[in-house]
Structures are given as structure tokens and as C-alpha cells.
């Protein structure tokens, strides 16, 4: 039998995750803030995702963007689910195509268009050098000039202490695992072995005390995630400089981090560290130094085929044209943020006027927002740089989203509605998929299972959307859970009485209706 999986874990599915960095709409804010020309990737399309996993991200983006997407994953079970979502939304009729091919086969197809955006999330560190070469050659040939590559990978020095332990866990699962035991059981056995090893106070444990804490956290992590993160045959954390050398044949230039909070020095460095970083004259070497300053473990980067620097006037013009929308009630915005240098409070004199100007949760351009802040009731001594920093921080926290043009929203809306109806139907049976597609943001919106069941009840006409009955929503959710022998949890334990379950469900349904549902209307997830 051929080793079709090439050492990659396939006997347990990957998680049903959604990754916002794969949304091409987000690239404009990040690249413009970094001073680069930012192409309108959604109008230039199509886009491609290599290694789509369960395909939730690619289906959300295909439905919500209105442009064709191409994607592949060599695990046929995962592709089957991805194609199910694509069939439900109808994106296949718009040119989206999903394949169950290995990279070497997919990347040699002669029927693929050139792409304006290629996404490689959670793949680079977990494949062989031969497959990395295939991906780089594909990007060289198929990414358009001006196009963007998103790539994420494990990096050094953040993995320096844990890398030997990862190797030990994998070796234990391979050598000591019992045939037919299953990967989840082998993971449990490997973690138990590692815990016993650390308890001996071995010199590795004494020299790397943080590893013991990390192992304790891993015991509570989803086994599907651990299988794919830690237990593949190929696994290599790679420094930024090495990734840059790999990507050089594809003629790519580094753009910026895809993680918005990485753009805010005050959240990442002490004044002394920032000064040291700014002393480094070479921009590429500066990224390597940065990784040491923050002990970077996982990078999320945008690279551009032909990056072009913008004059300040052009940069500000591009930023002013971006449209944004607040996606939480202003009162729910947490006025602090966790950062590498510690918890930081948001400056009230800056953020309160901005949140006040965004309070109606309507789409507006950053230019319009800036003008509102300079005049009228929102007048405040805020400069343009502070507004952009606040935009990046609020987007990074998930309080704010970049918004698509109205024409794109209208084109994407029917596909999003069909995809969301299907996902709501899945919530009746499990909590695997927790994202809906928004035609406004072009991306996914996370919801808990009870919230999804509340929307399902409304969709099925159990109670009106404009005036939902809390008792009806709670009763529908309870009937769904009861049919599957499930209960609500309190302190990690199932609640036994119907009264306690219904009380908790009413509380969650009421909070959903009063605090979450209005925002879902603004995001056009419900009509």
C-alpha cells in the first residue's frame, strides 16, 4: 500500500477551525498600515488555499467574497465535508473548486488560473522539504504580480525549549504505541509518560521549567488539534530568515504581520526594546531580532509579489477609504488588552470618542470616522495616527471589522444565507462548526452552540426574528439537547434537573437576544 499520507496524521480529523487571516479583505488594513500599496484582492480574484483542512475557512470566504476560490487537502474525509458545505452554499456555481489532491498533484494541474491571493495556514511547519519546494514553485508560477501570500508557521526562538519534548512525545507514540490503539490513546500515553519524566526532576526539566507548565496545559487540549500540531512525522519550526530564503525564488517581498496587534509597538516592547529594534538598519534582520524580543513561537505573515512603498499622502488616502464597523455594543468593549509586556488599559480620551462615533454599528469609512471625530459631539484631540492604532487594536480584539463594498455585499448575501442555513442545521446534532459567514465582513463570525440553536429556532419559524420569545428559544435548545442525552454544564459537570438546565438556557437565550442578535442584524447574518 502506498504511503499516501506522507507521514501526516490522517486517522483523526483536524478541528473545524476558522482562520480570519485567510480573509483577503484583511490584507488592505495591514499592508496600508505598513506603508505598502494594497491591492483589492477580492475584485482581482480568484484566490487559493493550500491545505484547507475541514474547509470551513475556504467555504466561508468563498461564500462571503463572491469571487472564486480553489483549494486542496489530501485527506478525502475532510474534503468530503468541505464539498458538502460548498454544495450547500452554491459557491461551486460561481467557480469555486475543492480538490482532494496532494500538493505535488494539485500544484501541477494545468486548469488552474493565476491567483491574487494564496493562503497557506498551518501547513509550512508540518510538511517535508520536498513539499515546501512544491509550494514555493507553485507560488512562483501562479501568484499574480501584486498578489499576496499569507503563510503561518512555527518559529524560533519560541519553540526552542519545547521542541525536544515534542520530538520525545512523537517518538513515544511511534515506538511505544500499541498497533490499533488509535492516535488519541497514543497521545494520552505519551503525555502521561512525559509527565512522569518531568516528575523525576531531570536536568531538562530543571533547565526548562516552562515545559512542565505547557505539558499540563496540553492535557486539556482537544486531541484532534494535538494530533495534527505535535504528532506528524514532519515538523520543523523555522526562523523568519530561513522562511525568507525559502520564498526568495518566488520573488516575494515581506509585507507585514497578518496579526494586527503585532503592528502596535507599545503592546509588544518595552521602551528599551523598541529602541534596540529601531537601531537595526536592515528590515529583514529586524524581523529576526523582533522574534527574539517577544520569544515568537508562531508567525502569521503577508508576503507580496512586487511590494511597492507608498508616499505618506497615498498611504493615508488608502487608509481613509477603508470601511469599518463596530461588531459589539460599545458598552461590551473591554477597555483593556492583554499584551506581551502586560495588560494595558485603553486610553479613555482616545477610545471613548472613537467608540461613541461607531456606536450606531453602521458601516463608515475611516475618513468619515475621522471627520466625525474632528467635529460635532465627537470632537476630540485625537490625531490620525492614534485613530489608525485604535482601528488596528480594535480589529485585533475582534470588536471592529473591515467592511466590504456594497456591491460585493449584495453579491455574497445569497450564498452566505444558504451556507448559514446549512451550518445551523448541523448545530442540531453537534457543536463542531461554530462560525457563520457574513457578507459584510467577508469572513466568519463565531457563535456558541446555544446561540446557533436560537437562530435555528428563529429560522424554522418557532418564534419571530423581530420579537423572539425567550422561553421558546430555551425550550427549543433544551429539546435538542435532551434528544441527544446532553445537558448544560456548571463548573464542568452536567446539570441534572430540568429546572436548572432551563434556567441556564433562558439566561443564555436572553443574553443572545439582547446583546448579540442586534449585531448579527448589522452583519446581515439574519434578515
Secondary structure, 3 states (H helix, E strand, C coil): CCCCCCCCCCCCCCCCCCCHHHCCCHHHHHHHHCCECCCCHHHHCCEEEECCCCCHHHHHHHHHHCCCEEEECCCHHHHHHHHHHHHHHCHHHHCCEEECCCHHHHCCCCCCCCEEEEEECCCHHHCCHHHHHHHHHHHHHHEEEEEEEEEEEECCCCCCCCHHHHHHHHHHHHHCCCCCCCHHHHHHHHHHHHHHHHHCCCHHHHHCHHHHHHHHHHCCCCHHHHHHHHCCCCCCCCCHHHHHHHHHHHCCEEEEECCHHHHCHHHHCCHHHHHHHHCCCCHHHHHHHHHHHHCCCEEEEEEECCCCECCHHHHHHHHHHCEEEECCCHHHCCCEEEECCEEEECCHHHHHHHHHHCCCCCCEEHHHHHHHHHCHHHCCCCCHHHHHHHHHHHHHHCCEEEECCHHHHHHHHHHHHHHHHHHHHHHCCCCCCCEEEECCCCEEEECCHHHHHHHHHHHCCCCCCCCCCHHHHHHHHHHHHHHCCCCCEECCEECCCHHHHHHHHHHHHHHHHHHHHHHHHHCCCCC
